[in-house]
Each structure stands twice: as structure tokens, then as C-alpha cells.
């Protein structure tokens, strides 16, 4: 997927090593100063943390929802509930902070 398919404030799943794919909101998209590759800064929903990730660690929220939302982990379920409200337009990322 190219960076042109993602925009600031898009709802996505993001992956960091050692953690589950997590609902996130893109805060910025830029290029690495060291290698020129596209990097996406995401805010993890319900976690109050963020990360700068390469494009291969980001997927569209609706694209992989059925796969990544199957969990029993309470914190992830809570984050998914908030992400669903964002997707429905009943809240915004800024509205949950």
C-alpha cells in the first residue's frame, strides 16, 4: 500500500514488535531523513502512546477488522470499541483524550 492511500487522521491498525495489531489514528506521514522511506506516526487508541512506523506496519482499519478484532484482551477490546465510535463518526480521536 502506498502512502498516498493514507492521510492524517485516518483510522488504521498499527503493529509494533511484541504487541498485537492495535487500533490507531495517523498523526503524520513523512519521510525518514536517513533512508527516505515513508514513515507514519500513529497514536495508539486507549493507550496514550505513539510510534513512528514504516508503511508495512500499518493497515486500513476496516480492511483487517474481522481478523484483528478477534481478541479477549480487555484493553484491546476497549480500544476497538473507541475505534468503532470514531469509524461511525460518533466521536473523534481528539474527543476521547
LINCOR-V736233 format. One record per backbone hydrogen bond with DSSP energy under -1.0 kcal/mol. CO is the residue of the C=O (numbers start at 0). NH is the residue of the N-H. If there is no record, write none. Layout:
co={CO/CO}
nh={NH/NH}
This chain:
co={1/2/6/9/10/11/12/13/15/21/22/23/24/25/27/29/31/36/38/39/40/40/41/42/43/48/50/52/53/54/56/58/59/63/64/68/72/73/74/75/76/77/78/79/80/81/82/83/84/84/92}
nh={4/5/9/25/60/23/58/21/18/13/44/11/42/8/40/38/35/31/29/52/26/27/50/24/46/43/41/39/56/57/14/12/63/67/68/70/76/77/78/79/80/81/82/83/84/85/86/87/89/90/95}
